[in-house]
Amino acid sequence: MTMFHFLNCAILTFGPHFVYYSATPLSEYDTLGTSIKTAIVYLVTALVKLVCLATFLKVSDSENFDPYQELLKASIGFVDVAGLYFALTQLTHRNISQNHKFQAVGLGWAFADSVLHRLAPLWVGARGLEFTWEYVLQGLEANANLVLCISLAALGSLMWLRKNKPKTLIPIIYLCAGIVATMPSITSYLRRGMGWKLPEVVGFQLLASLVIAFISWQLFAACQRPSF
C-alpha cells in the first residue's frame, strides 16, 4: 500500500512532464537533446545558487518572514534567469522553431527542478506507513512549477530572441517575467508572513500559474503577428 502511494505521488509529480513531451510536437521534432542540455544547465545553476545562499544568507532558527533575507534570496533567485538566458541563447539547438525551443527549454528546466527538489522527499516520505496529503500537494506544486517554467521560458524567448516585438508589450513582458522569477519569495511570504498552510499556498501557485500561462500565451501570440 505504501509503495502504491509512492507510485501515485511520483506519477502525479513527474508524469505531466512526459505527457507534455509526448502530446506536443516536441516528440516529433526530437527536442529531447535540448531538454537534457537544459537540465544540465539547471543543475549548474542550482549549484551556483546553493553557494550564493550558503555564503550570503544567515542561518536562522526562526520561521518568521525576514524581508531583508527574502529580498536577498529573491536577488539570488535571478540566477535562474541567467541560466535560462544561457539555455535559450547559447546552447546548440537543432533546427527547431522558436516555439519548440522555449517549450523544450522550459520542460527540461522544470523536470530537473522536480527531480532535484522532490524525488528524495517522495522516496523517503511517501513510502511511510501513515498516509499524508503532503506529497500529493507536492505533486500538484510540481505541475504548477512546470507551467511557470514554460511560461518563463516563453517570456525569455520574447525578451532575448524576438527582435521585432511591439514596444508597448515590452514592459508587460518584463513585468510578468519578474513576477515568475520572484514566485519563490512570494510563496515564502504567504507561508511565513501570512501564515498560509500548504494547501492554500499550492492552490495559489496553481491559480497563479494558469494566469501567467494565459498572459504569456497572449503576449507570445501578439508578438507573432506581423507588424504593418
N, C-alpha and C positions, 0 to 999 in steps of 0.2 A: 504493500500500500504506500509506503514511504517512497519507494522508487517510482511508483506511478505518479505521485505528487511531484517529484522532481522532474520527471519527463514532461508532465503537463506545463510546469513553470518554464522549463527550458524551451519547449516549443513556442510558448507564448512570448518568450524573450527573444529568441533567435529566429524563429520561423518566419516572421514577416520579412526579414532581410532576404531570405531565399525565395520567398513568394514574390517579392518585388522584382528581384533579378529575373526570375523565370517568366513572370507575367507581363513584363515590359519588353521593349525591343532591345534592352541591354544584352540579353542572352543571344539574340540573333546577330548582333554586331560584335560579339565576343569581347566584351569590355571587362572581363574578369581580371585581366592583367592590370588594367588601370585601377581597379578596386584594391587589388593586392598591394600595388605600389603605394596607394593612398594609405592603406592600413599600416604599412611600414613607416610612412611619414608621420602618421598619428602617434605611433609608439615612440619615435624620436621626440616628437613634440611633447608628449606626456612626460618623458624623462626630463626634458628641459624645464617644464612646469614644476615637476617634483623638486628639482634642485633649487629653483627660484623660491618655491613655497617654504622649503626647509631653511633657506638662507635668510629670507626677509620676514617671514611670519613667526611670531612668538607662539609658543605652546601655552594654551590656556585650558584650565580645567572647567571653566565656566561655560555654560551653554547659552549665555546671553549674547545678543546681537551686538557686535562691536563695529560701528560704522567705519572706523579707520582701517581695521583689519579686513573688513569686507571690501572696502574700496581698493585696498592693495591687492586683495585676491582677485577682484574684477580686472584690475590692470594687468596682472599676470595672466589672467584668462585670455587676454587678447593675443597671447602666443598661439592660441588655436587659429586665430585669424591669419597669422603669419604662416602657419603650417598649411592652411587651406590655400593661401595665395601661392605657396610653392607647389602644391599638388596640382593646382589649376593651370599655372603658367609655366612651370619649369619641368615637370615630368614629361617624359617622352610618351605621347599617346599615339595610338593607331589613327588612321584617317577616319575619325568619328566626328559627328557634328557637335556643335556646342551644347545642344540639348542632351545628348547622350553622355557627353563628357562630365557635365556638372552632376548628373544623376549617378554616374559610376563613382565619382569622387565622393559625393555625399554618402552613398551606400557603403563604400569601403571605410569611410571615417566613422560612421555610426556603428558598423559591425565591430570594428576594432575597439571602440569605446565600450560596447556592451560586453565583449569578451574580457576586457581588462578590469572592468568595474563590477560585473555581475556574475561571471561564471563561477568564481571561487565562493562567493556568498551562497549561490544556489547549491553548489555541490556540498558545502558544509551544512547549510541550514535547512534546505528544502527536503533533505533526507531524514530530518529529525522525526521522532516518534509523534510529536504533537503538531497537528495541522495549524497553520497560521496563514492569514491573508497577506502577510508582508511580502512574500515572494511573488504572489500573483500581482500585487501592486507594482513590484519592481519590474515585472514583465510589461505591464501597461506603461510604466515610465520609460522603458526601453523603446516602446513603439512611438511614444511622443518624441523621444530623442531622435529616432530615425527620421521623422517628419521634419524636425527642426534642423537636423544636419543637412538634409537635402535642400531645404529652403535656404539655409545659409550658403550652401554651395551655389544655388541658383542666383542669389543676390551677389555673391562674389564674382560669378561669371559676368553679371551685368556691370559690376564695378570695374573689373580688370580686363575683360575680353571684349565687351561690347563698346565700340567706339562711337557709333552714331545713334546713341540713345537720346531721347528728348531731354533737354536741360531741366525742364520743370519736374521731371521724375527723379533727378539725381538726389536731392535732399531726402526724399521718401525712401529711396533705396538704401542710403547710408543710415538713416534712422532705423529702419527695420533690421538691417544687419547689426547695428549696435545693440538693439533690444535682444536679438537672438544670442549675440556673443556674451551678454551680461545675464542671461537667463539663470545660470547657477547662483549668482548673487541675489537675484530676485527671489528664487525659491528658498535660499538660505534666510532671507529676511522674513519670508512668510512663516518659516518654521520657527526661527528663534525670536524674531521681533514681534510677530503677530500671534505666535503660539498655535499655528495651524498643525493639525495632525496629518499623518502621511496620506490618508485617503483624500483629504481636501487639497493637499499640495499636488498629488497626482492628477486629480480632476482639473485643477488649474492648468497643469502642464499640457494635458490633453486638449483642453479648450484653446489655450494659447497657441499650441502647435497647429491646430486647424485654422485659426485666424491668420497666423503668419503664413501658412502654406497658401491660403486663398489670396492674400495680398501679394505674395511672391509670384504666384501664378499670373495674376492680373498685371503685375509690373513686367514680367517676362513677356507676356503676350503683347503688351503695349509697346515694348521695345522691339519686338519682332516686326511690327507693322512698318511698311516703307514710309518714309517721310517725304512730303512733297514741298 
